[in-house]
Amino acid sequence: MFPEGTLYNFRKFSQMNEKCSCCGQHFEPEPGYYYGAMFVSYAFSTAIFIGVWIALSFIVKEVTLSMMIVALVVSVVALLPINFRLSRSIWIHLFIRYKGPCKAHIA
């Protein structure tokens, strides 16, 4: 779905291929298709927040607000490209059926 080598390039991590090189499925079936992926991204962000909170509570005796904010900002920014791509991939897979590997289409 995404061009190779662009995961942690912050100018290009959101670029998508136009269509699947195997089956020809367009990755943007309609304008605004991925607005629903924001809900998936929100769920991942919530999981990250809870994970950071639990990890900090095990690492440090008393978690301060500034410590929590810094840890959250660092973790969310570091995982932003992965969160973005994973949420879009999950969203399209909810509505468009996977047809198998490329070799199955060629034969």
C-alpha positions in Angstrom: 0.0 0.0 0.0 2.9 2.3 0.7 6.1 3.0 -1.2 9.2 1.3 0.2 11.7 3.3 2.2 9.3 6.0 3.3 8.2 4.8 6.8 10.3 7.2 8.8 10.7 9.9 6.2 8.4 12.5 7.8 7.7 14.2 4.5 6.7 11.0 2.7 5.3 8.6 5.3 1.7 9.4 4.4 2.2 8.8 0.6 0.3 5.8 -0.7 0.6 3.9 -4.0 -2.3 4.6 -6.3 -3.2 0.9 -6.7 -2.1 -2.6 -5.9 0.7 -3.8 -8.2 -0.7 -7.3 -8.1 -4.5 -7.1 -8.4 -5.0 -3.4 -9.5 -7.2 -2.5 -6.5 -7.3 1.3 -6.0 -6.2 2.2 -2.6 -8.5 5.2 -2.4 -11.8 3.9 -3.6 -13.6 7.3 -3.1 -12.6 10.8 -1.9 -12.4 10.9 1.9 -12.4 7.2 2.2 -9.9 7.1 5.1 -11.7 9.5 7.4 -12.9 6.4 9.3 -9.3 5.3 9.8 -9.1 8.1 12.3 -11.2 6.0 14.7 -8.8 3.1 14.4 -5.9 5.5 15.0 -7.6 6.9 18.0 -7.9 3.4 19.5 -4.2 2.8 18.9 -3.3 6.2 20.5 -5.4 5.4 23.5 -3.6 2.0 23.8 -0.2 3.9 23.6 -1.3 6.4 26.3 -2.4 3.6 28.6 0.8 1.6 27.9 3.0 4.6 28.6 1.1 5.4 31.8 1.5 1.8 33.1 5.2 1.6 32.0 5.9 4.9 33.8 4.1 3.7 36.9 6.4 0.6 37.1 9.6 2.5 36.3 9.2 5.6 38.5 7.8 5.8 42.0 5.8 9.0 41.4 4.7 10.0 37.9 4.5 13.8 37.5 2.4 15.6 34.9 5.4 16.9 33.0 7.0 13.4 32.9 3.8 12.0 31.5 3.4 14.7 28.9 7.0 14.3 27.7 6.8 10.5 27.6 3.5 10.7 25.7 4.7 13.2 23.1 7.9 11.2 22.4 6.1 7.9 22.1 3.2 9.3 19.9 5.6 11.1 17.6 7.9 8.1 17.3 5.0 5.8 16.5 3.1 8.2 14.3 4.1 6.7 10.9 3.3 3.2 12.1 0.0 4.2 13.6 -1.0 6.1 10.4 -0.2 3.2 8.1 -1.6 0.5 10.3 -4.9 2.3 10.8 -5.3 2.9 7.1 -4.4 -0.7 6.3 -6.9 -2.0 8.9 -9.6 0.4 7.6 -9.3 -0.7 3.9 -9.2 -4.4 5.0 -12.5 -4.0 6.8 -14.3 -3.2 3.6 -12.3 -4.7 0.7 -11.7 -8.4 0.7 -8.1 -9.7 0.3 -7.9 -11.9 -2.7 -4.7 -13.8 -1.9 -1.1 -13.6 -3.1 -0.2 -12.2 -6.6 0.5 -15.7 -8.0 -3.1 -16.7 -7.5 -4.2 -13.8 -9.7 -1.8 -14.5 -12.5 -2.8 -18.1 -13.1 
